[in-house]
Amino acid sequence: MEKDVVIIGAGAAGLMCAIESEKRNRSVAVLEHAEKIGKKIRISGGGHCNFTNINVTSDKYLSHNPHFCKSALSRFAPHDFIAMLEKHGVKYHEKELGQIFCNESSAEIVNMLLNESKKSGIEIRLNCHISEIRKEDYFIISTNLGEFQSKSLVIATGGLSYPELGTTGFGHGIAKKFGIRVTPVKPALVPLTFSQKDISTFAELSGISINASVSCNNKEFLGDILFTHRGLSGPAILQISSYWNQGDAININLLPAMNVYELFLSKRESKMEIKNFLSRYLPKRFAQRWCDLYIQAKPICSYTEKELKGIAHKLHNWEIKPKETEGYKKAEVTLGGIDTGELSSKTMEAKKVAGLYFIGEVIDVTGQLGGYNLHWAWASGYAAGQYA
C-alpha cells in the first residue's frame, strides 16, 4: 500500500500529526501495534485526561537542549487544543496550577481524535506489528498486515513508561538503525523507593500525606508527598524524580509555610512535649515518629534556644537518600530519548534522513507533571504535520 505519510503510533502525537498532515491533502496511514488507539490518553489524569496546562512555557520542560521545544510550543498553544475541544463539544475545567481536565472521561479526547481522523479519511491499522523498516527512494514498512510504502515516515511510538500498555522503546531502536543518536533514558515522574533500612524505619507511616517543599539538584517543588510501603510518592516527589539521580539525597522542607524557629520561640515557656506540639502542624503519627528518630523527647521549655534552632533547621531541611525509583512500570514518562541535536526544531525531521520524523515522548523533551507532556505530544505532532 502506498501513502504519502505513514505514522507509527496512534497515540496523542501520532494522531495529531495525522490530522494536520491530511489537511495538506496528504494520504496518511497510522500503524498501531495495540488493539486500541490512544491507550495512554485513556489513563491520563486518572481517567479524566489532563490534556494541557494554561502555563505551558519552555521552562516546564527538561531536555539536553532546553531551547528545542520553543518553536513547536510557540506554534501550538493550549488555546489551540481547547478550540478543538470546543468545536467537538467536549466540556473541560481548570484545576490547581493551570491543569485542564475533561469534565467527563478521557475517552472524549480519544473519540474526538478518532472522529477527526475518520472524517479526514485517515487510515488507522490496529494490531499492526512491524518486522522491518528500510529506505530506498521511499520508506518501506513490512508488517503482518502487508507492506506499506511512503515518502514520509513519522515515529510516534512513545517511550518506555507504562510497559503494560505495550511500550517497548521501538522508536529508539528505529533511530539507532538510521544512525540517529539517542540520549540515555530513565524513568521520570516516578515514585522513589527507600533503602531497606528506611523501609523498616518508616513502614508505619504508609498512607500519610504531607504538604511539603522538595528539592534536589537546584530544583524545588511544592506539593504533597505521600509515604508508601516502599518509599515516597505524591506530586512533589514525582516532580523531583525527573531531576534526581541515583546516589543523590533529596531535601524536604516539612513546614514550608512557616518559620518553625520563631514558632518555637513563641512557645518558649510551654511544658508541652515537642512531638505533641508538632502534631498540631504535621500528621500525628509522622510527628511522633520523626521526633523519636531525631530528637530527645522533652517539653519545649526544656530545650535551649540553640537546640530549638537545630530542630527547626532539620524540619526545614530533612534529608532523605532514596535507593532508586519504582521504574518504568510506575513512571508517567521517559526522560531522554532521540537527541534533539539530530532533529529540526521547526519540522521534527531528522537532519540525516530526509522524510523521517520523530514526535512526542520518543524525543528528549520531558515535561513536568500537570498536562505538559500531553501538550508536547500535541505541539510536536502539529509541527511535524505541517511538513510530513
C-alpha positions as CSV (number, residue, x, y, z in Angstrom):
1,M,0.0,0.0,0.0
2,E,1.4,3.4,-1.0
3,K,0.8,6.5,1.1
4,D,2.3,9.9,1.3
5,V,2.8,9.6,5.1
6,V,3.0,6.6,7.4
7,I,2.8,7.3,11.1
8,I,3.9,4.6,13.6
9,G,1.9,5.0,16.8
10,A,-1.7,6.0,17.3
11,G,-1.3,8.0,20.5
12,A,-1.6,11.7,21.1
13,A,1.3,12.8,18.9
14,G,0.7,10.4,16.1
15,L,-3.0,11.2,15.7
16,M,-2.4,15.0,15.9
17,C,0.3,14.7,13.2
18,A,-2.1,12.6,11.0
19,I,-4.9,15.1,11.3
20,E,-2.6,18.0,10.4
21,S,-0.8,16.2,7.6
22,E,-4.1,15.2,6.0
23,K,-5.2,18.9,6.0
24,R,-2.4,19.4,3.4
25,N,-4.1,16.8,1.2
26,R,-1.6,14.1,2.1
27,S,-2.7,10.5,2.1
28,V,-2.0,9.1,5.6
29,A,-1.8,5.7,7.3
30,V,-1.4,5.3,11.0
31,L,0.0,1.9,12.2
32,E,-0.7,0.9,15.8
33,H,0.5,-2.4,17.4
34,A,-2.1,-2.3,20.1
35,E,-5.8,-3.2,19.7
36,K,-7.0,0.4,20.6
37,I,-5.8,3.9,19.8
38,G,-4.8,6.4,22.5
39,K,-4.2,3.9,25.3
40,K,-2.1,6.3,27.3
41,I,-4.5,9.2,26.7
42,R,-7.3,7.0,28.3
43,I,-5.4,6.6,31.6
44,S,-4.2,10.2,31.8
45,G,-5.4,12.3,34.7
46,G,-7.0,9.4,36.5
47,G,-9.2,8.8,33.5
48,H,-10.2,12.4,33.1
49,C,-7.3,13.4,30.8
50,N,-5.1,16.3,32.0
51,F,-4.7,17.3,28.3
52,T,-2.8,20.6,28.7
53,N,-1.8,23.3,31.1
54,I,-2.5,27.1,30.7
55,N,1.0,27.8,32.0
56,V,2.9,26.0,29.1
57,T,6.3,27.5,28.6
58,S,9.6,26.0,27.6
59,D,11.0,26.2,31.2
60,K,8.4,23.5,32.2
61,Y,10.4,21.0,30.0
62,L,13.6,19.1,30.7
63,S,16.0,18.4,27.7
64,H,19.7,18.4,26.9
65,N,18.7,21.4,24.7
66,P,16.2,23.5,26.6
67,H,15.6,25.7,23.6
68,F,14.5,22.9,21.2
69,C,10.8,22.8,22.3
70,K,10.3,26.5,22.0
71,S,9.4,26.5,18.3
72,A,6.7,23.8,18.5
73,L,5.2,25.3,21.7
74,S,5.0,28.7,20.1
75,R,3.0,27.4,17.2
76,F,0.5,25.3,19.1
77,A,-0.6,26.8,22.4
78,P,-3.1,25.5,25.0
79,H,-5.9,27.6,23.5
80,D,-5.4,25.9,20.1
81,F,-6.2,22.5,21.6
82,I,-9.0,23.9,23.6
83,A,-10.5,25.3,20.4
84,M,-10.5,21.8,19.0
85,L,-12.4,20.5,22.1
86,E,-15.0,23.3,21.9
87,K,-15.6,22.5,18.2
88,H,-16.5,18.9,19.2
89,G,-18.5,20.0,22.3
90,V,-16.1,18.5,24.8
91,K,-16.5,20.1,28.2
92,Y,-13.5,20.9,30.4
93,H,-12.4,22.6,33.6
94,E,-9.3,24.1,35.1
95,K,-7.9,22.7,38.3
96,E,-5.0,23.9,40.5
97,L,-1.7,25.1,38.9
98,G,-3.3,25.6,35.5
99,Q,-4.1,22.0,34.8
100,I,-7.0,21.4,32.4
101,F,-9.1,18.3,32.5
102,C,-12.1,16.8,30.7
103,N,-15.3,17.1,32.7
104,E,-16.2,13.6,31.8
105,S,-13.9,10.8,30.6
106,S,-10.6,10.7,28.8
107,A,-12.4,8.7,26.1
108,E,-13.9,12.0,24.9
109,I,-10.5,13.1,23.8
110,V,-9.8,9.8,22.1
111,N,-13.2,9.9,20.3
112,M,-12.6,13.4,19.2
113,L,-9.3,12.4,17.6
114,L,-10.8,9.3,16.1
115,N,-13.7,11.3,14.6
116,E,-11.3,13.9,13.2
117,S,-9.3,11.0,11.6
118,K,-12.3,9.3,10.1
119,K,-13.7,12.5,8.7
120,S,-10.4,13.1,7.1
121,G,-10.1,9.6,5.6
122,I,-7.0,8.7,7.6
123,E,-6.4,5.0,7.6
124,I,-5.7,3.5,11.0
125,R,-4.5,-0.1,11.2
126,L,-4.6,-1.7,14.6
127,N,-2.8,-4.9,15.8
128,C,-0.2,-3.9,13.2
129,H,3.2,-5.4,14.0
130,I,6.3,-4.1,12.2
131,S,9.0,-6.5,11.2
132,E,11.3,-4.3,9.2
133,I,11.7,-0.7,8.1
134,R,14.1,0.3,5.3
135,K,14.6,3.3,3.0
136,E,15.2,3.2,-0.8
137,D,13.7,6.0,-2.8
138,Y,10.9,5.9,-0.2
139,F,10.3,4.2,3.1
140,I,9.2,0.5,3.1
141,I,7.5,-0.8,6.2
142,S,6.9,-4.5,6.4
143,T,4.2,-5.7,8.7
144,N,1.9,-8.6,9.5
145,L,-0.8,-6.6,7.6
146,G,1.2,-6.2,4.5
147,E,3.8,-3.8,3.1
148,F,3.4,0.0,3.3
149,Q,5.4,2.5,1.3
150,S,5.6,6.2,2.0
151,K,7.6,9.4,1.2
152,S,7.5,10.4,4.8
153,L,7.7,8.2,7.9
154,V,6.8,9.6,11.4
155,I,7.8,7.8,14.6
156,A,5.3,8.5,17.4
157,T,5.8,5.4,19.5
158,G,6.3,6.9,22.9
159,G,9.0,6.0,25.5
160,L,9.3,3.1,27.9
161,S,6.8,4.2,30.6
162,Y,3.7,2.0,31.3
163,P,5.1,-1.2,29.7
164,E,1.7,-2.9,30.4
165,L,0.3,-0.6,27.6
166,G,2.8,-2.2,25.2
167,T,5.6,0.3,25.2
168,T,8.9,-1.2,24.1
169,G,11.4,1.6,23.1
170,F,10.7,0.7,19.5
171,G,11.2,4.3,18.3
172,H,14.7,4.4,19.9
173,G,15.6,1.3,18.0
174,I,14.5,2.8,14.7
175,A,16.6,5.9,15.4
176,K,19.7,3.8,16.1
177,K,19.1,1.8,12.9
178,F,19.3,5.0,10.9
179,G,22.3,6.3,12.8
180,I,20.5,8.8,14.9
181,R,21.7,9.4,18.4
182,V,19.6,8.6,21.5
183,T,20.4,10.2,24.8
184,P,20.4,8.0,27.9
185,V,16.9,7.2,29.2
186,K,15.4,6.7,32.6
187,P,12.0,6.7,34.3
188,A,10.7,10.1,35.2
189,L,7.7,11.5,37.1
190,V,8.0,8.3,39.2
191,P,7.8,7.4,42.9
192,L,11.1,7.0,44.8
193,T,12.0,3.9,46.9
194,F,13.7,3.8,50.3
195,S,16.7,1.7,51.3
196,Q,15.8,-1.5,53.2
197,K,16.7,0.3,56.5
198,D,14.5,3.2,55.7
199,I,11.6,0.9,54.7
200,S,11.7,-0.6,58.2
201,T,12.1,2.9,59.8
202,F,9.1,4.4,58.0
203,A,6.9,1.4,57.4
204,E,4.3,2.6,59.9
205,L,3.8,5.9,58.0
206,S,2.4,4.3,54.8
207,G,-0.6,6.3,53.6
208,I,0.4,9.5,55.4
209,S,0.5,12.7,53.2
210,I,2.2,15.9,54.0
211,N,2.3,19.2,52.0
212,A,6.0,20.0,51.7
213,S,8.7,21.5,49.6
214,V,11.1,19.0,48.0
215,S,14.4,20.0,46.4
216,C,17.3,18.3,44.6
217,N,20.0,19.5,42.2
218,N,18.9,23.1,42.4
219,K,15.2,22.4,41.6
220,E,12.4,22.7,44.1
221,F,8.7,21.7,44.0
222,L,5.9,22.4,46.5
223,G,3.1,19.9,46.8
224,D,2.0,16.8,48.6
225,I,4.4,13.9,49.5
226,L,2.9,10.5,50.2
227,F,4.5,7.7,52.2
228,T,4.1,4.3,50.6
229,H,5.1,0.9,51.8
230,R,8.2,1.1,49.6
231,G,9.2,4.8,49.8
232,L,7.8,8.2,48.7
233,S,5.3,9.3,46.1
234,G,2.9,12.2,45.6
235,P,3.1,15.2,43.2
236,A,6.2,16.9,44.7
237,I,8.1,13.6,44.7
238,L,7.1,12.7,41.1
239,Q,8.2,16.2,40.0
240,I,11.6,16.0,41.7
241,S,12.2,12.5,40.4
242,S,13.0,13.9,37.0
243,Y,15.9,15.8,38.5
244,W,17.1,13.1,40.9
245,N,20.0,10.8,40.1
246,Q,20.9,7.6,41.9
247,G,23.0,8.4,44.9
248,D,21.5,11.9,45.4
249,A,19.8,13.0,48.6
250,I,16.6,14.9,48.4
251,N,15.9,17.8,50.8
252,I,12.3,18.1,52.3
253,N,11.0,21.2,54.0
254,L,8.2,19.7,56.1
255,L,6.7,23.1,57.1
256,P,7.4,25.4,54.1
257,A,4.7,27.9,55.0
258,M,6.1,28.9,58.5
259,N,9.2,29.8,60.3
260,V,9.5,26.9,62.8
261,Y,12.2,28.5,65.0
262,E,10.0,31.6,65.6
263,L,7.1,29.3,66.3
264,F,9.2,27.5,68.9
265,L,10.3,30.8,70.5
266,S,6.7,31.9,70.7
267,K,6.0,28.8,72.9
268,R,9.3,29.1,74.8
269,E,7.8,28.6,78.2
270,S,5.4,25.8,77.2
271,K,5.6,22.5,79.1
272,M,4.1,20.6,76.1
273,E,6.1,17.8,74.7
274,I,7.6,18.9,71.4
275,K,6.2,15.9,69.5
276,N,2.7,16.8,70.7
277,F,3.2,20.4,69.7
278,L,4.4,19.4,66.2
279,S,1.3,17.2,65.9
280,R,-0.7,20.4,65.6
281,Y,1.1,21.1,62.3
282,L,2.0,17.7,60.9
283,P,0.2,14.3,60.9
284,K,0.4,12.9,64.4
285,R,1.9,9.6,63.5
286,F,4.6,11.3,61.4
287,A,5.4,13.9,64.1
288,Q,5.8,11.3,66.7
289,R,8.0,9.0,64.6
290,W,10.1,11.9,63.3
291,C,10.7,13.1,66.9
292,D,11.6,9.6,68.1
293,L,14.2,9.3,65.4
294,Y,15.9,12.7,65.6
295,I,15.4,14.5,68.9
296,Q,15.1,13.9,72.6
297,A,11.5,13.7,73.9
298,K,11.0,16.5,76.4
299,P,8.9,19.7,76.8
300,I,9.6,22.7,74.7
301,C,10.7,24.7,77.8
302,S,13.5,22.1,78.4
303,Y,15.3,22.9,75.2
304,T,17.9,25.6,74.8
305,E,17.4,28.2,72.0
306,K,20.3,26.6,70.2
307,E,18.6,23.2,70.3
308,L,15.3,24.6,69.1
309,K,17.1,26.3,66.3
310,G,18.7,23.0,65.3
311,I,15.4,21.2,65.4
312,A,13.7,23.9,63.3
313,H,16.6,23.7,60.8
314,K,16.1,19.9,60.4
315,L,12.3,20.3,60.0
316,H,13.0,22.7,57.2
317,N,15.9,20.6,55.7
318,W,15.1,17.0,56.3
319,E,17.4,14.9,54.2
320,I,16.5,11.5,52.7
321,K,18.6,9.4,50.3
322,P,16.3,7.3,48.1
323,K,17.6,4.0,46.9
324,E,16.1,4.0,43.4
325,T,12.8,4.7,41.5
326,E,9.8,2.5,41.1
327,G,10.9,2.1,37.5
328,Y,9.1,2.4,34.1
329,K,6.1,0.4,35.4
330,K,5.2,3.3,37.7
331,A,6.8,6.2,35.7
332,E,4.5,8.6,33.9
333,V,7.1,9.4,31.2
334,T,10.6,8.6,29.9
335,L,13.4,11.1,30.5
336,G,15.7,11.3,27.5
337,G,15.3,9.9,24.0
338,I,16.0,11.0,20.5
339,D,18.8,13.5,20.7
340,T,17.3,16.9,19.8
341,G,20.5,17.8,18.0
342,E,19.6,15.3,15.4
343,L,16.2,17.0,14.6
344,S,14.9,20.2,13.2
345,S,13.1,22.0,15.9
346,K,10.8,23.5,13.3
347,T,9.7,20.3,11.5
348,M,10.8,17.4,13.8
349,E,12.5,15.9,10.7
350,A,15.8,14.1,11.2
351,K,18.7,16.0,9.8
352,K,20.5,12.9,8.5
353,V,17.5,11.1,7.0
354,A,15.1,13.1,4.7
355,G,11.5,12.3,5.3
356,L,12.0,10.7,8.7
357,Y,10.3,12.5,11.7
358,F,10.1,11.9,15.4
359,I,7.4,13.3,17.7
360,G,6.1,13.1,21.3
361,E,7.7,11.3,24.2
362,V,10.2,9.4,22.0
363,I,12.2,12.7,21.8
364,D,14.5,14.0,24.6
365,V,11.9,16.5,25.8
366,T,10.2,15.7,29.1
367,G,7.5,17.9,30.7
368,Q,6.8,18.4,34.3
369,L,3.7,17.0,35.9
370,G,0.4,18.7,35.1
371,G,-0.6,18.2,31.4
372,Y,2.8,19.4,30.0
373,N,3.7,16.0,28.4
374,L,0.4,15.7,26.6
375,H,0.8,19.2,25.4
376,W,4.2,18.4,24.0
377,A,2.6,15.5,22.1
378,W,0.0,17.8,20.6
379,A,2.6,20.5,19.8
380,S,5.3,18.3,18.3
381,G,2.6,16.3,16.3
382,Y,1.2,19.6,15.0
383,A,4.7,20.8,14.0
384,A,5.5,17.6,12.1
385,G,2.1,17.6,10.5
386,Q,2.8,20.9,8.7
387,Y,5.7,19.2,6.8
388,A,5.5,15.4,6.8
